[in-house]
């Protein structure tokens, strides 16, 4: 792994959520679910905000 990929969506909340995915690099697999759930929750919250 080891790739440092920076993505800019133009939405600060989405960018922040996606940046959490870098926490997976080097983390034990048992910790992946917690990170993925946090990212998923943040993205769902942002989507709900966008829908009004």
PDB file of N, CA, C and O in Angstrom:
ATOM      1  N   UNK A   1       0.850  -1.167   0.000  1.00  0.00           N
ATOM      2  CA  UNK A   1       0.000   0.000   0.000  1.00  0.00           C
ATOM      3  C   UNK A   1       0.891   1.222   0.000  1.00  0.00           C
ATOM      4  O   UNK A   1       1.791   1.328  -0.833  1.00  0.00           O
ATOM      5  N   UNK A   2       0.661   2.148   0.914  1.00  0.00           N
ATOM      6  CA  UNK A   2       1.564   3.268   1.029  1.00  0.00           C
ATOM      7  C   UNK A   2       1.309   4.413   0.083  1.00  0.00           C
ATOM      8  O   UNK A   2       2.085   5.369   0.058  1.00  0.00           O
ATOM      9  N   UNK A   3       0.249   4.350  -0.696  1.00  0.00           N
ATOM     10  CA  UNK A   3      -0.049   5.467  -1.579  1.00  0.00           C
ATOM     11  C   UNK A   3      -0.773   6.548  -0.801  1.00  0.00           C
ATOM     12  O   UNK A   3      -1.744   6.277  -0.095  1.00  0.00           O
ATOM     13  N   UNK A   4      -0.294   7.773  -0.934  1.00  0.00           N
ATOM     14  CA  UNK A   4      -0.949   8.910  -0.294  1.00  0.00           C
ATOM     15  C   UNK A   4      -1.722   9.646  -1.374  1.00  0.00           C
ATOM     16  O   UNK A   4      -1.162  10.427  -2.143  1.00  0.00           O
ATOM     17  N   UNK A   5      -3.018   9.380  -1.414  1.00  0.00           N
ATOM     18  CA  UNK A   5      -3.865   9.956  -2.447  1.00  0.00           C
ATOM     19  C   UNK A   5      -4.767  10.999  -1.800  1.00  0.00           C
ATOM     20  O   UNK A   5      -5.521  10.700  -0.874  1.00  0.00           O
ATOM     21  N   UNK A   6      -4.678  12.206  -2.294  1.00  0.00           N
ATOM     22  CA  UNK A   6      -5.508  13.285  -1.790  1.00  0.00           C
ATOM     23  C   UNK A   6      -6.629  13.545  -2.787  1.00  0.00           C
ATOM     24  O   UNK A   6      -6.384  13.792  -3.968  1.00  0.00           O
ATOM     25  N   UNK A   7      -7.857  13.484  -2.294  1.00  0.00           N
ATOM     26  CA  UNK A   7      -9.010  13.692  -3.146  1.00  0.00           C
ATOM     27  C   UNK A   7      -9.755  14.917  -2.659  1.00  0.00           C
ATOM     28  O   UNK A   7      -9.990  15.090  -1.463  1.00  0.00           O
ATOM     29  N   UNK A   8     -10.123  15.763  -3.609  1.00  0.00           N
ATOM     30  CA  UNK A   8     -10.919  16.933  -3.257  1.00  0.00           C
ATOM     31  C   UNK A   8     -12.223  16.863  -4.023  1.00  0.00           C
ATOM     32  O   UNK A   8     -12.242  16.890  -5.254  1.00  0.00           O
ATOM     33  N   UNK A   9     -13.313  16.772  -3.277  1.00  0.00           N
ATOM     34  CA  UNK A   9     -14.636  16.703  -3.893  1.00  0.00           C
ATOM     35  C   UNK A   9     -15.267  18.080  -4.012  1.00  0.00           C
ATOM     36  O   UNK A   9     -16.266  18.262  -4.709  1.00  0.00           O
ATOM     37  N   UNK A  10     -14.675  19.046  -3.326  1.00  0.00           N
ATOM     38  CA  UNK A  10     -15.274  20.371  -3.300  1.00  0.00           C
ATOM     39  C   UNK A  10     -16.238  20.548  -2.144  1.00  0.00           C
ATOM     40  O   UNK A  10     -16.802  21.627  -1.962  1.00  0.00           O
ATOM     41  N   UNK A  11     -16.427  19.508  -1.370  1.00  0.00           N
ATOM     42  CA  UNK A  11     -17.297  19.553  -0.190  1.00  0.00           C
ATOM     43  C   UNK A  11     -16.437  19.190   1.014  1.00  0.00           C
ATOM     44  O   UNK A  11     -15.946  18.066   1.121  1.00  0.00           O
ATOM     45  N   UNK A  12     -16.259  20.138   1.910  1.00  0.00           N
ATOM     46  CA  UNK A  12     -15.344  19.938   3.043  1.00  0.00           C
ATOM     47  C   UNK A  12     -15.746  18.752   3.917  1.00  0.00           C
ATOM     48  O   UNK A  12     -14.879  18.012   4.382  1.00  0.00           O
ATOM     49  N   UNK A  13     -17.038  18.560   4.145  1.00  0.00           N
ATOM     50  CA  UNK A  13     -17.499  17.456   4.999  1.00  0.00           C
ATOM     51  C   UNK A  13     -17.202  16.105   4.348  1.00  0.00           C
ATOM     52  O   UNK A  13     -16.795  15.161   5.025  1.00  0.00           O
ATOM     53  N   UNK A  14     -17.404  16.018   3.050  1.00  0.00           N
ATOM     54  CA  UNK A  14     -17.119  14.777   2.326  1.00  0.00           C
ATOM     55  C   UNK A  14     -15.617  14.528   2.296  1.00  0.00           C
ATOM     56  O   UNK A  14     -15.167  13.405   2.524  1.00  0.00           O
ATOM     57  N   UNK A  15     -14.848  15.562   2.017  1.00  0.00           N
ATOM     58  CA  UNK A  15     -13.389  15.418   1.994  1.00  0.00           C
ATOM     59  C   UNK A  15     -12.860  14.943   3.343  1.00  0.00           C
ATOM     60  O   UNK A  15     -11.983  14.082   3.406  1.00  0.00           O
ATOM     61  N   UNK A  16     -13.394  15.504   4.408  1.00  0.00           N
ATOM     62  CA  UNK A  16     -12.956  15.097   5.748  1.00  0.00           C
ATOM     63  C   UNK A  16     -13.294  13.634   6.013  1.00  0.00           C
ATOM     64  O   UNK A  16     -12.476  12.886   6.548  1.00  0.00           O
ATOM     65  N   UNK A  17     -14.501  13.235   5.638  1.00  0.00           N
ATOM     66  CA  UNK A  17     -14.900  11.839   5.841  1.00  0.00           C
ATOM     67  C   UNK A  17     -14.001  10.896   5.044  1.00  0.00           C
ATOM     68  O   UNK A  17     -13.533   9.885   5.567  1.00  0.00           O
ATOM     69  N   UNK A  18     -13.764  11.232   3.785  1.00  0.00           N
ATOM     70  CA  UNK A  18     -12.930  10.372   2.945  1.00  0.00           C
ATOM     71  C   UNK A  18     -11.481  10.322   3.424  1.00  0.00           C
ATOM     72  O   UNK A  18     -10.799   9.313   3.245  1.00  0.00           O
ATOM     73  N   UNK A  19     -11.019  11.399   4.025  1.00  0.00           N
ATOM     74  CA  UNK A  19      -9.639  11.405   4.521  1.00  0.00           C
ATOM     75  C   UNK A  19      -9.445  10.384   5.638  1.00  0.00           C
ATOM     76  O   UNK A  19      -8.326   9.932   5.884  1.00  0.00           O
ATOM     77  N   UNK A  20     -10.527  10.026   6.309  1.00  0.00           N
ATOM     78  CA  UNK A  20     -10.443   9.004   7.368  1.00  0.00           C
ATOM     79  C   UNK A  20     -10.037   7.647   6.814  1.00  0.00           C
ATOM     80  O   UNK A  20      -9.531   6.800   7.550  1.00  0.00           O
ATOM     81  N   UNK A  21     -10.256   7.435   5.516  1.00  0.00           N
ATOM     82  CA  UNK A  21      -9.888   6.150   4.922  1.00  0.00           C
ATOM     83  C   UNK A  21      -8.386   5.905   4.981  1.00  0.00           C
ATOM     84  O   UNK A  21      -7.943   4.757   4.939  1.00  0.00           O
ATOM     85  N   UNK A  22      -7.606   6.967   5.077  1.00  0.00           N
ATOM     86  CA  UNK A  22      -6.158   6.783   5.200  1.00  0.00           C
ATOM     87  C   UNK A  22      -5.798   6.146   6.531  1.00  0.00           C
ATOM     88  O   UNK A  22      -4.697   5.618   6.686  1.00  0.00           O
ATOM     89  N   UNK A  23      -6.721   6.188   7.500  1.00  0.00           N
ATOM     90  CA  UNK A  23      -6.489   5.533   8.785  1.00  0.00           C
ATOM     91  C   UNK A  23      -6.406   4.009   8.635  1.00  0.00           C
ATOM     92  O   UNK A  23      -5.888   3.321   9.515  1.00  0.00           O
ATOM     93  N   UNK A  24      -6.915   3.494   7.525  1.00  0.00           N
ATOM     94  CA  UNK A  24      -6.896   2.051   7.307  1.00  0.00           C
ATOM     95  C   UNK A  24      -5.503   1.542   6.953  1.00  0.00           C
ATOM     96  O   UNK A  24      -5.173   0.390   7.235  1.00  0.00           O
ATOM     97  N   UNK A  25      -4.695   2.382   6.345  1.00  0.00           N
ATOM     98  CA  UNK A  25      -3.364   1.979   5.915  1.00  0.00           C
ATOM     99  C   UNK A  25      -2.513   1.643   7.131  1.00  0.00           C
ATOM    100  O   UNK A  25      -2.188   2.509   7.943  1.00  0.00           O
ATOM    101  N   UNK A  26      -2.168   0.396   7.236  1.00  0.00           N
ATOM    102  CA  UNK A  26      -1.329  -0.047   8.339  1.00  0.00           C
ATOM    103  C   UNK A  26      -2.089  -0.419   9.595  1.00  0.00           C
ATOM    104  O   UNK A  26      -1.501  -0.934  10.547  1.00  0.00           O
ATOM    105  N   UNK A  27      -3.392  -0.165   9.610  1.00  0.00           N
ATOM    106  CA  UNK A  27      -4.194  -0.512  10.794  1.00  0.00           C
ATOM    107  C   UNK A  27      -4.553  -1.993  10.742  1.00  0.00           C
ATOM    108  O   UNK A  27      -4.734  -2.557   9.663  1.00  0.00           O
ATOM    109  N   UNK A  28      -4.653  -2.612  11.903  1.00  0.00           N
ATOM    110  CA  UNK A  28      -5.080  -4.016  11.925  1.00  0.00           C
ATOM    111  C   UNK A  28      -6.483  -4.150  11.326  1.00  0.00           C
ATOM    112  O   UNK A  28      -7.319  -3.260  11.485  1.00  0.00           O
ATOM    113  N   UNK A  29      -6.727  -5.238  10.654  1.00  0.00           N
ATOM    114  CA  UNK A  29      -8.017  -5.454   9.998  1.00  0.00           C
ATOM    115  C   UNK A  29      -9.170  -5.326  10.995  1.00  0.00           C
ATOM    116  O   UNK A  29     -10.245  -4.853  10.625  1.00  0.00           O
ATOM    117  N   UNK A  30      -8.974  -5.729  12.226  1.00  0.00           N
ATOM    118  CA  UNK A  30     -10.050  -5.662  13.219  1.00  0.00           C
ATOM    119  C   UNK A  30     -10.500  -4.222  13.477  1.00  0.00           C
ATOM    120  O   UNK A  30     -11.590  -4.004  14.007  1.00  0.00           O
ATOM    121  N   UNK A  31      -9.674  -3.237  13.109  1.00  0.00           N
ATOM    122  CA  UNK A  31     -10.039  -1.838  13.297  1.00  0.00           C
ATOM    123  C   UNK A  31     -10.701  -1.223  12.053  1.00  0.00           C
ATOM    124  O   UNK A  31     -11.227  -0.112  12.124  1.00  0.00           O
ATOM    125  N   UNK A  32     -10.681  -1.920  10.942  1.00  0.00           N
ATOM    126  CA  UNK A  32     -11.221  -1.382   9.699  1.00  0.00           C
ATOM    127  C   UNK A  32     -12.711  -1.101   9.789  1.00  0.00           C
ATOM    128  O   UNK A  32     -13.173  -0.067   9.306  1.00  0.00           O
ATOM    129  N   UNK A  33     -13.466  -1.998  10.396  1.00  0.00           N
ATOM    130  CA  UNK A  33     -14.916  -1.825  10.463  1.00  0.00           C
ATOM    131  C   UNK A  33     -15.283  -0.525  11.165  1.00  0.00           C
ATOM    132  O   UNK A  33     -16.174   0.190  10.706  1.00  0.00           O
ATOM    133  N   UNK A  34     -14.622  -0.209  12.251  1.00  0.00           N
ATOM    134  CA  UNK A  34     -14.904   1.017  12.989  1.00  0.00           C
ATOM    135  C   UNK A  34     -14.673   2.250  12.114  1.00  0.00           C
ATOM    136  O   UNK A  34     -15.487   3.173  12.118  1.00  0.00           O
ATOM    137  N   UNK A  35     -13.586   2.268  11.379  1.00  0.00           N
ATOM    138  CA  UNK A  35     -13.281   3.403  10.501  1.00  0.00           C
ATOM    139  C   UNK A  35     -14.305   3.485   9.374  1.00  0.00           C
ATOM    140  O   UNK A  35     -14.830   4.560   9.081  1.00  0.00           O
ATOM    141  N   UNK A  36     -14.586   2.351   8.747  1.00  0.00           N
ATOM    142  CA  UNK A  36     -15.536   2.340   7.635  1.00  0.00           C
ATOM    143  C   UNK A  36     -16.929   2.774   8.080  1.00  0.00           C
ATOM    144  O   UNK A  36     -17.616   3.495   7.357  1.00  0.00           O
ATOM    145  N   UNK A  37     -17.343   2.343   9.256  1.00  0.00           N
ATOM    146  CA  UNK A  37     -18.649   2.765   9.777  1.00  0.00           C
ATOM    147  C   UNK A  37     -18.680   4.266  10.041  1.00  0.00           C
ATOM    148  O   UNK A  37     -19.687   4.919   9.770  1.00  0.00           O
ATOM    149  N   UNK A  38     -17.600   4.813  10.561  1.00  0.00           N
ATOM    150  CA  UNK A  38     -17.541   6.251  10.822  1.00  0.00           C
ATOM    151  C   UNK A  38     -17.612   7.048   9.522  1.00  0.00           C
ATOM    152  O   UNK A  38     -18.294   8.071   9.456  1.00  0.00           O
ATOM    153  N   UNK A  39     -16.913   6.585   8.494  1.00  0.00           N
ATOM    154  CA  UNK A  39     -16.951   7.249   7.189  1.00  0.00           C
ATOM    155  C   UNK A  39     -18.353   7.150   6.604  1.00  0.00           C
ATOM    156  O   UNK A  39     -18.892   8.136   6.099  1.00  0.00           O
ATOM    157  N   UNK A  40     -18.932   5.982   6.670  1.00  0.00           N
ATOM    158  CA  UNK A  40     -20.283   5.769   6.146  1.00  0.00           C
ATOM    159  C   UNK A  40     -21.282   6.680   6.849  1.00  0.00           C
ATOM    160  O   UNK A  40     -22.107   7.316   6.193  1.00  0.00           O
ATOM    161  N   UNK A  41     -21.217   6.747   8.153  1.00  0.00           N
ATOM    162  CA  UNK A  41     -22.129   7.605   8.919  1.00  0.00           C
ATOM    163  C   UNK A  41     -21.961   9.074   8.551  1.00  0.00           C
ATOM    164  O   UNK A  41     -22.946   9.798   8.407  1.00  0.00           O
ATOM    165  N   UNK A  42     -20.711   9.514   8.398  1.00  0.00           N
ATOM    166  CA  UNK A  42     -20.451  10.913   8.050  1.00  0.00           C
ATOM    167  C   UNK A  42     -20.991  11.241   6.663  1.00  0.00           C
ATOM    168  O   UNK A  42     -21.557  12.312   6.444  1.00  0.00           O
ATOM    169  N   UNK A  43     -20.812  10.309   5.728  1.00  0.00           N
ATOM    170  CA  UNK A  43     -21.312  10.544   4.369  1.00  0.00           C
ATOM    171  C   UNK A  43     -22.837  10.523   4.328  1.00  0.00           C
ATOM    172  O   UNK A  43     -23.447  11.309   3.602  1.00  0.00           O
ATOM    173  N   UNK A  44     -23.447   9.648   5.087  1.00  0.00           N
ATOM    174  CA  UNK A  44     -24.910   9.620   5.145  1.00  0.00           C
ATOM    175  C   UNK A  44     -25.451  10.909   5.757  1.00  0.00           C
ATOM    176  O   UNK A  44     -26.457  11.447   5.291  1.00  0.00           O
ATOM    177  N   UNK A  45     -24.791  11.400   6.790  1.00  0.00           N
ATOM    178  CA  UNK A  45     -25.222  12.644   7.422  1.00  0.00           C
ATOM    179  C   UNK A  45     -25.109  13.804   6.453  1.00  0.00           C
ATOM    180  O   UNK A  45     -25.989  14.664   6.406  1.00  0.00           O
ATOM    181  N   UNK A  46     -24.040  13.836   5.683  1.00  0.00           N
ATOM    182  CA  UNK A  46     -23.856  14.923   4.696  1.00  0.00           C
ATOM    183  C   UNK A  46     -24.909  14.834   3.602  1.00  0.00           C
ATOM    184  O   UNK A  46     -25.428  15.858   3.156  1.00  0.00           O
ATOM    185  N   UNK A  47     -25.224  13.640   3.174  1.00  0.00           N
ATOM    186  CA  UNK A  47     -26.258  13.442   2.156  1.00  0.00           C
ATOM    187  C   UNK A  47     -27.611  13.905   2.684  1.00  0.00           C
ATOM    188  O   UNK A  47     -28.367  14.564   1.970  1.00  0.00           O
ATOM    189  N   UNK A  48     -27.917  13.559   3.937  1.00  0.00           N
ATOM    190  CA  UNK A  48     -29.177  13.992   4.527  1.00  0.00           C
ATOM    191  C   UNK A  48     -29.247  15.510   4.613  1.00  0.00           C
ATOM    192  O   UNK A  48     -30.310  16.092   4.401  1.00  0.00           O
ATOM    193  N   UNK A  49     -28.118  16.164   4.924  1.00  0.00           N
ATOM    194  CA  UNK A  49     -28.068  17.619   4.970  1.00  0.00           C
ATOM    195  C   UNK A  49     -28.323  18.216   3.586  1.00  0.00           C
ATOM    196  O   UNK A  49     -29.021  19.221   3.453  1.00  0.00           O
ATOM    197  N   UNK A  50     -27.760  17.597   2.577  1.00  0.00           N
ATOM    198  CA  UNK A  50     -27.890  18.099   1.209  1.00  0.00           C
ATOM    199  C   UNK A  50     -29.312  17.952   0.684  1.00  0.00           C
ATOM    200  O   UNK A  50     -29.779  18.763  -0.116  1.00  0.00           O
ATOM    201  N   UNK A  51     -29.994  16.903   1.147  1.00  0.00           N
ATOM    202  CA  UNK A  51     -31.354  16.671   0.703  1.00  0.00           C
ATOM    203  C   UNK A  51     -32.348  17.589   1.383  1.00  0.00           C
ATOM    204  O   UNK A  51     -33.495  17.715   0.954  1.00  0.00           O
ATOM    205  N   UNK A  52     -31.894  18.228   2.447  1.00  0.00           N
ATOM    206  CA  UNK A  52     -32.723  19.223   3.120  1.00  0.00           C
ATOM    207  C   UNK A  52     -33.507  18.673   4.225  1.00  0.00           C
ATOM    208  O   UNK A  52     -34.250  19.405   4.878  1.00  0.00           O
TER     209      UNK A  52
END
